[in-house]
C-alpha cells in the first residue's frame, strides 16, 4: 500500500484506534505485572492516559497534524497516570515537538517524530533501564529512520516501526532478568507496541480487532468495575459535574429471549455502547455478555442488550444521588475538624496520596492539607495533583506521592502547578507518615523538603497482601492466594495465613534500634485481627510500643511501619 503523507484525518484515526486498542487490552497488559500482587495497573494507566490525550485532540479545531499532536501531548501530560503513563506522555511530547508547524507528515517527518519521542522519553527517566518501554521505543524509532532514508512510503515506515517494536518487546526478558524469571515481556513495552500496532493497522486500512491473547472473565470484570468506581467517585466531586450520571450494568444471555434481532458481534456491540457514555467495560463468552457503563441513557443500554439476548441481570445506580450522599456524610464527619480548621489558606499546602477513609484521617491529623484518593491500585493523574495544588490556595506546596509509581506524574505536576512546589519522594504510606513529622510551617519549601526526606530513612515499611497468580519471584515459589509480606517493596515472606505472614514479616523488619511498631489495618482486615498481630509483635519484643489504626485501605490488609 502506497501512502506518502499523514493528514489530520489519518492522524486522528490513528490515535482513536490506539486508545480503543489499549482500552480493550488493558487487563492483558496488567496481567504482565512482574510481581503477583493485585496492583498491576500498567495497562489501566496507559489506557487512561491516552484517553485523556484523545479528548484533548478531539477538542482541537485545527486541521494541522502538528497542532493535533500538540493537543495529544498536552492531554497525555495532564492525564498521565503512573510511570508508564508518564513515559507514554513523554514519547508523544517529543513527537509533538518534532511535528510542530507541520500540516501533514511525510515518511521522514514520521520517522523523525518517533526518534524525537524516544529521545525525550529517555531524558525523562533519571536512570533509564533497558528491557523496558524505553528499549521498545528506541528500536522502533531506529527502524523508522532507517526505512524512511530509503523509502518515502509512509506505510512502509509504519510497518517497520511496528515490526521493530514487536521484535524489541520479545527481547525484554533477555535484557531485564526479573522479566525472564517470571516469564513475561515488559508491560509498558507491550502497551506501546499495541499503540504502534493500531497506528499500523489504520495506515494499512486493516480492521482493528480485540486481541485474542487475553480476555477477562466475569470475576475479573467485577474487579475491573470495582476499580473503575474507585477511580470515578471522589468525595470532593460536585454531583452536577458528573457528565454521565447513571452507572448501568447488565448481563445478557446471548441468543435467548423474544427480542433477539441479530447475532452477537463484539465489535458492533461495544461500539454502540461506547457512544452512549464512558467507563465502558464489556466481557463476553459464548453464552453471556456482561456490561458496565456510565451513561445518561440507561434505557438505551438495556434495549441494546435485548437485541442480542434476554437480560439476566440489570443494575442502575444514580451516581449523582450517591455522590450527594457521600458529600453529606463527609461534611458530617468533618464538622469537628472544621471548627478548628484555619479560616485562611495555609502558607504551605501538603498534598499527599493515600487510599481509604482511615488513611485520609491519619494524614489529616498529621497536617496534610489535601489527601488525593489513590495509591497502588489507582494512580492519580498529573491533572489530579495539579488541581489539588492550585485549589489549595497556598503560596507553595509539598507533594508526598507515597508510591514510586507516582513520582513521574508528581514531577510533571510540579512543572504545571501555579505555585512553587517540591516533592518529598516517599515510596510508601509508612514513609509518607514519617516524613510528615519533619514538616515545620515556618520553614521554606526547600528546608522542609530536606528535613522530610531525611525522615524517610528512619522507618521500615511493610505490607501484607495476597498473590493473584502462581509465580516464582526472588526465590519464592508463590501460589495464587498465598499471603505475601513486602518489606520496602520487596517480597520478604510468603505464607498461607494472614497472621503468620504478618508476624514473620514484622520479625524481619525489627532490629536492636526498633522502638515503635504501627499497624494500620485495611478493608480486608479488622480491629480484632490487628490486636492479634499486636500481641504477636509484643511476643517478639515486649519492650516495643505498638500502635493500631484503622486505615480502610484496599489491597493490603496490614500496613506496618517500624521506627
C-alpha positions in Angstrom: 0.0 0.0 0.0 1.5 3.3 -1.1 0.9 6.4 1.0 3.2 9.4 1.1 1.5 11.6 3.8 -0.5 11.5 7.0 -3.2 14.2 7.1 -5.2 15.3 10.1 -7.9 12.7 9.3 -5.4 9.8 9.3 -3.7 11.0 12.5 -6.9 11.4 14.4 -8.0 7.9 13.3 -4.6 6.5 14.4 -4.9 8.0 17.9 -8.5 6.9 18.3 -7.7 3.4 17.2 -4.7 3.2 19.6 -6.9 4.5 22.5 -9.5 1.9 21.8 -7.0 -0.9 21.4 -5.2 0.0 24.7 -8.6 0.0 26.4 -9.5 -3.4 25.0 -6.2 -4.9 26.1 -5.6 -3.1 29.4 -6.2 -6.1 31.5 -3.9 -8.2 29.4 -1.2 -5.6 29.9 -1.9 -5.5 33.6 -1.5 -9.3 33.8 2.1 -8.9 32.8 3.0 -7.2 36.1 6.1 -8.9 37.4 5.1 -9.2 41.0 1.9 -11.3 41.7 0.3 -8.6 43.8 -3.1 -7.1 42.9 -1.7 -3.8 41.7 -0.6 -4.3 38.1 -2.0 -1.1 36.7 0.3 -0.5 33.7 -2.4 -1.2 31.1 -5.0 0.8 33.0 -2.6 3.7 33.5 -1.6 3.8 29.8 -5.2 3.5 28.6 -6.5 6.3 30.8 -3.5 8.5 29.9 -4.0 8.0 26.2 -7.8 8.5 26.6 -7.0 11.9 28.1 -4.8 12.7 25.1 -7.6 11.7 22.7 -10.1 14.0 24.4 -7.7 17.0 24.0 -7.1 16.0 20.4 -10.8 15.9 19.7 -11.3 19.4 21.2 -8.6 20.8 18.8 -10.2 22.7 15.9 -7.0 23.0 13.8 -6.6 20.7 10.7 -2.8 20.8 11.2 -1.2 17.5 12.2 1.3 19.4 14.3 -1.5 21.1 16.2 -3.3 17.8 16.8 0.0 16.2 18.0 0.4 19.1 20.4 -3.1 18.7 21.7 -2.5 15.0 22.1 0.7 15.6 24.1 -0.9 18.2 26.3 -3.8 15.8 27.1 -1.4 13.0 27.8 0.7 15.2 30.0 -2.3 16.2 32.2 -3.9 12.8 32.2 -0.7 10.8 32.7 -1.1 8.1 35.5 1.8 6.0 36.8 5.2 5.9 35.4 4.0 4.1 32.3 1.5 6.8 31.5 4.1 9.5 32.1 6.6 7.8 29.8 3.9 7.5 27.1 3.2 11.2 27.5 6.9 12.0 27.1 7.1 9.9 23.9 4.4 12.0 22.4 5.7 15.2 23.9 8.9 14.6 21.8 6.7 13.5 18.9 4.7 16.8 19.0 7.9 19.0 19.2 9.2 17.3 16.1 5.9 17.8 14.2 5.3 21.4 15.4 4.1 23.6 12.5 3.6 20.7 10.0 0.2 20.5 8.3 0.9 16.9 7.1 3.5 14.3 7.9 5.8 12.7 5.3 7.6 9.4 5.9 10.7 11.3 7.1 8.6 13.5 9.3 7.0 10.4 11.0 10.4 8.8 11.5 11.9 11.9 12.9 8.9 12.3 15.3 9.3 8.8 16.7 13.1 9.4 17.1 12.3 12.7 19.0 9.8 10.8 21.1 12.4 8.2 22.0 15.0 10.8 22.9 12.5 12.8 25.1 11.4 9.6 26.9 15.0 8.6 27.7 15.7 12.1 29.1 12.6 12.0 31.3 13.9 9.0 33.2 16.7 9.6 35.7 18.2 6.1 35.4 17.0 4.6 32.1 16.7 0.8 32.2 17.0 -1.4 29.2 14.4 -4.2 28.8 11.6 -1.7 29.3 9.3 0.5 27.1 12.4 2.7 26.5 14.1 -0.2 24.6 11.0 -0.7 22.6 10.6 2.9 21.5 14.3 3.3 20.8 14.4 0.3 18.5 11.1 1.3 16.8 12.4 4.8 16.1 15.7 3.4 14.8 13.8 1.2 12.3 11.6 4.1 11.3 14.5 6.3 10.4 16.3 3.5 8.6 13.3 2.8 6.4 12.5 6.4 5.7 16.0 7.0 4.4 15.3 4.7 1.5 11.5 4.7 1.1 9.1 7.6 1.0 6.1 5.3 1.5 4.8 6.2 5.0 3.1 2.8 5.3 6.4 1.1 4.8 7.9 3.2 7.6 5.0 2.4 10.0 5.3 -1.3 9.1 8.9 -1.2 10.0 8.3 0.8 13.2 5.7 -1.7 14.5 7.7 -4.8 13.5 10.8 -3.4 15.2 8.8 -2.7 18.4 7.4 -6.3 18.3 10.9 -7.7 18.0 12.3 -5.4 20.7 9.4 -6.4 23.0 10.4 -10.1 22.7 14.0 -9.2 23.8 12.9 -7.5 27.0 13.2 -10.7 29.2 16.7 -11.2 28.0 17.6 -7.6 29.0 15.8 -7.5 32.3 16.4 -10.6 34.4 13.3 -10.2 36.6 11.1 -10.5 33.4 12.9 -13.7 32.4 12.5 -15.1 35.9 8.7 -14.6 35.8 8.3 -15.4 32.1 6.7 -12.2 30.8 7.6 -9.3 28.5 7.7 -5.8 29.8 4.2 -4.5 30.4 4.9 -0.9 29.3 6.7 -2.1 26.2 3.6 -4.2 25.4 1.4 -1.2 25.8 3.5 0.9 23.4 3.6 -2.0 20.9 -0.2 -2.1 21.0 -0.3 1.7 20.2 2.1 1.2 17.2 0.1 -1.8 16.1 -3.1 0.3 16.0 -1.2 3.1 14.1 0.0 0.5 11.5 -3.5 -1.1 11.2 -5.1 2.3 10.4 -2.5 3.2 7.8 -2.8 -0.2 6.2 -6.6 0.2 6.3 -6.9 -3.0 8.3 -9.8 -3.7 10.7 -8.7 -3.5 14.4 -9.9 -6.4 16.5 -9.7 -7.1 20.1 -6.5 -9.0 20.9 -7.2 -12.7 21.4 -4.2 -13.2 23.8 -6.3 -12.3 26.9 -10.0 -11.9 27.6 -11.1 -11.1 31.1 -13.5 -13.5 32.7 -16.6 -12.5 34.7 -14.7 -12.4 38.0 -12.1 -10.1 36.6 -14.9 -8.0 35.3 -16.2 -7.5 38.8 -12.7 -6.4 39.9 -12.5 -4.0 36.9 -15.8 -2.5 37.9 -14.7 -2.0 41.5 -11.5 -0.3 40.3 -13.5 1.9 37.9 -15.8 3.0 40.7 -12.7 3.7 42.9 -11.3 5.9 40.2 -14.6 7.6 39.3 -16.0 8.6 42.7 -14.2 11.1 44.9 -15.7 12.8 48.0 -14.9 16.3 46.6 -16.6 15.9 43.2 -19.6 18.2 42.6 -22.6 15.9 41.7 -23.5 18.3 39.0 -20.1 17.9 37.3 -20.7 14.2 36.7 -21.2 14.0 32.9 -22.8 10.6 32.8 -25.0 10.1 35.8 -26.2 6.5 35.7 -23.9 3.6 36.5 -25.5 0.8 34.4 -24.7 -2.9 34.5 -26.4 -5.6 32.5 -25.8 -9.3 31.9 -27.2 -10.7 28.6 -27.8 -14.3 27.8 -26.7 -14.3 24.2 -29.3 -15.6 21.8 -32.0 -16.1 24.4 -35.3 -14.3 24.7 -38.1 -13.0 22.4 -36.4 -9.7 21.2 -33.2 -11.1 19.7 -32.7 -9.2 16.5 -29.4 -10.4 15.2 -26.3 -12.5 16.1 -23.9 -11.2 18.7 -20.8 -9.4 17.3 -18.4 -8.0 20.0 -17.1 -5.0 18.0 -20.6 -3.9 16.9 -22.0 -4.4 20.4 -19.0 -2.5 22.0 -19.0 0.4 19.6 -22.7 1.3 20.1 -22.2 1.4 23.9 -19.0 3.4 23.6 -21.1 6.2 22.0 -23.5 6.2 25.0 -21.1 7.2 27.8 -17.7 6.3 29.4 -16.1 3.9 31.8 -17.2 1.2 29.5 -16.3 -2.4 30.3 -17.6 -5.4 28.2 -16.7 -9.0 28.7 -18.3 -11.9 26.8 -18.0 -15.6 26.2 -20.2 -17.9 24.1 -23.1 -17.7 26.5 -23.2 -14.3 28.2 -22.0 -10.7 27.8 -21.6 -8.5 30.8 -21.6 -4.7 30.5 -20.7 -1.8 32.8 -21.1 1.8 31.5 -21.7 5.3 32.9 -24.4 6.9 30.7 -27.2 9.3 30.6 -29.4 6.8 28.8 -29.6 3.5 30.8 -32.8 2.6 28.9 -30.9 2.5 25.6 -28.3 0.2 27.2 -31.0 -2.2 28.2 -32.7 -2.0 24.9 -29.4 -2.7 23.0 -28.7 -5.7 25.2 -32.1 -7.2 24.4 -31.4 -7.1 20.7 -28.8 -9.8 21.4 -30.5 -11.8 24.2 -32.6 -11.6 27.3 -31.5 -9.7 30.4 -30.2 -12.0 33.2 -29.2 -9.0 35.4 -29.9 -5.3 35.4 -28.5 -2.7 37.9 -28.8 1.0 37.5 -27.5 3.5 40.1 -27.9 7.2 40.1 -24.3 8.4 40.7 -25.3 12.0 41.3 -27.6 10.9 44.1 -24.8 8.6 45.5 -22.3 11.5 45.4 -24.7 13.8 47.2 -25.0 11.2 50.0 -21.2 10.8 50.1 -20.7 14.5 50.4 -23.3 14.8 53.2 -21.5 12.0 55.1 -18.1 13.7 54.6 -19.5 17.0 55.8 -20.9 15.4 58.9 -17.6 13.6 59.6 -15.6 16.8 59.1 -17.7 19.0 61.3 -15.5 18.7 64.3 -12.4 19.3 62.3 -13.9 22.2 60.6 -14.3 24.0 63.9 -10.6 24.1 64.4 -9.5 24.4 60.8 -7.8 27.6 59.7 -10.1 30.1 58.1 -7.4 31.2 55.6 -5.5 29.2 53.1 -2.2 27.7 54.5 1.1 29.2 53.6 2.3 25.7 52.5 -0.1 23.1 51.2 0.9 19.4 51.8 -0.6 17.2 49.2 -0.4 13.5 49.9 -1.8 10.4 48.2 -3.5 7.5 50.0 -6.4 5.2 49.7 -9.0 4.6 52.4 -11.0 6.9 54.7 -8.9 5.9 57.7 -5.7 6.8 55.9 -7.2 10.1 54.9 -8.0 10.8 58.6 -4.5 9.8 59.7 -2.7 12.1 57.2 -5.1 15.0 58.0 -4.2 14.5 61.7 -0.5 14.8 60.8 -1.1 18.1 59.0 -1.8 17.1 55.4 -3.9 19.8 53.6 -5.3 17.5 50.9 -5.3 13.8 50.6 -5.9 12.6 47.0 -7.5 9.2 46.9 -5.2 6.7 45.2 -2.2 4.5 45.6 -1.2 1.1 44.4 -4.4 0.3 42.5 -5.4 3.8 41.5 -2.6 6.1 40.5 -3.8 9.7 40.3 -3.2 11.7 37.1 -0.9 14.7 36.7 -4.1 16.8 36.5 -5.4 15.4 39.8 -2.2 16.5 41.6 -2.1 19.9 39.8 -5.7 20.6 40.8 -5.1 19.7 44.4 -2.1 22.1 44.5 -3.8 25.0 42.7 -7.1 24.7 44.6 -5.4 24.7 48.0 -4.9 28.5 47.8 -1.5 28.1 49.3 1.6 30.1 48.3 3.7 27.0 48.0 3.2 23.2 48.1 4.8 19.9 49.0 3.7 16.7 47.4 4.1 13.2 49.0 3.4 10.5 46.4 3.7 7.6 48.9 4.4 5.3 45.9 7.3 5.3 43.5 4.9 4.7 40.6 3.5 8.2 41.2 6.9 10.0 41.2 6.9 10.9 37.5 3.3 12.2 37.5 4.2 14.3 40.5 7.3 15.6 38.7 5.1 16.7 35.8 2.6 18.3 38.3 5.4 20.4 39.8 6.2 21.9 36.4 2.5 22.6 35.6 1.4 23.9 39.1 0.7 27.7 39.6 2.8 27.9 42.8 6.3 26.7 43.7 6.1 23.0 44.6 8.6 20.4 45.7 8.3 16.6 46.0 9.2 14.5 49.1 9.9 11.1 47.5 8.0 8.9 49.9 7.7 5.4 48.4 5.1 4.1 50.9 2.4 5.1 53.4 4.9 4.4 56.2 7.5 6.8 54.7 4.8 9.4 54.0 3.6 9.5 57.6 7.1 9.6 59.0 8.0 12.4 56.5 5.1 14.5 57.8 6.8 14.6 61.2 9.6 16.7 59.7 7.4 19.5 58.5 7.8 22.9 60.0 5.2 25.6 58.9 7.7 28.5 59.2 10.4 26.8 57.1 10.9 27.3 53.3 9.9 24.6 50.9 13.5 23.6 50.3 14.2 23.3 54.1 11.1 21.2 54.6 11.9 19.0 51.6 15.3 18.3 53.0 14.1 17.6 56.6 11.2 15.4 55.4 13.3 13.4 53.1 15.9 12.8 55.8 13.0 11.3 57.9 12.3 8.7 55.1 15.4 6.7 56.2 14.2 6.3 59.8 11.3 4.0 59.0 11.0 0.5 57.6 7.7 -0.2 55.8 5.9 -3.5 55.5 2.7 -4.5 53.6 0.8 -7.8 53.6 -1.3 -8.7 50.6 -2.3 -11.8 48.6 -1.0 -13.3 45.4 -3.2 -13.0 42.3 -1.5 -15.8 40.4 1.2 -18.5 40.7 4.7 -17.1 40.3 8.3 -17.6 41.1 9.9 -14.4 42.2 13.0 -13.6 44.3 13.5 -17.3 45.1 9.9 -17.8 46.3 7.5 -20.3 44.8 4.3 -18.4 45.2 0.8 -19.9 44.6 -2.4 -18.0 43.9 -4.0 -16.7 47.1 -0.8 -17.1 49.2 -0.1 -14.2 51.5 3.0 -12.2 50.9 4.8 -9.8 53.2 6.6 -7.0 51.4 9.4 -5.0 53.1 10.2 -1.7 51.5 8.5 -3.0 48.3 10.4 -6.3 48.1 8.8 -9.7 48.8 10.3 -11.0 52.0 7.8 -13.5 53.3 5.3 -15.9 51.8 2.7 -17.8 53.9 -0.6 -19.5 53.9 -2.3 -17.3 56.6 -2.5 -13.6 57.1 -1.4 -13.7 60.7 1.6 -15.9 60.3 2.8 -14.0 57.2 2.4 -10.7 59.0 4.2 -11.9 62.1 7.1 -13.2 60.1 7.3 -10.0 58.1 7.5 -7.9 61.3 10.1 -10.2 62.7 12.3 -9.5 59.7 11.7 -5.7 60.0 12.9 -5.4 63.6 16.4 -4.7 64.7 18.0 -3.7 68.0 17.1 0.0 67.5 13.4 -0.6 66.9 11.1 1.2 69.3 7.7 1.7 67.7 5.6 -0.6 65.6 2.5 0.9 63.9 -0.2 -1.4 62.5 -2.7 0.0 60.1 -5.5 -2.4 59.2 -7.3 -2.2 55.9 -10.6 -3.0 54.3 -9.8 -6.7 54.2 -8.9 -6.9 58.0 -10.5 -5.8 61.2 -9.5 -4.5 64.6 -9.6 -7.9 66.2 -7.1 -9.2 63.7 -4.9 -6.1 64.3 -5.0 -6.8 68.0 -3.9 -10.4 67.4 -1.0 -9.2 65.3 -0.2 -6.6 68.1 0.0 -9.4 70.6 2.3 -11.4 68.3 4.6 -8.4 67.9 4.8 -8.0 71.7 5.8 -11.6 72.0 8.7 -10.9 69.7 9.8 -8.0 71.9 7.8 -6.9 74.9 9.6 -3.5 75.1 8.2 -2.4 71.7 5.4 0.2 71.7 2.6 -0.9 69.4 0.0 1.4 67.9 -3.1 0.4 65.9 -5.0 2.5 63.5 -7.9 1.8 61.1 -6.8 2.7 57.5 -9.6 1.2 55.4 -7.0 0.8 52.6 -7.7 -1.7 49.8 -5.3 -4.4 48.6 -3.2 -4.5 51.9 -4.9 -6.0 55.0 -2.0 -4.7 57.0 0.4 -1.8 56.5 3.1 -1.9 59.1 5.9 0.6 60.0 8.8 0.1 62.3 10.7 3.0 63.7 
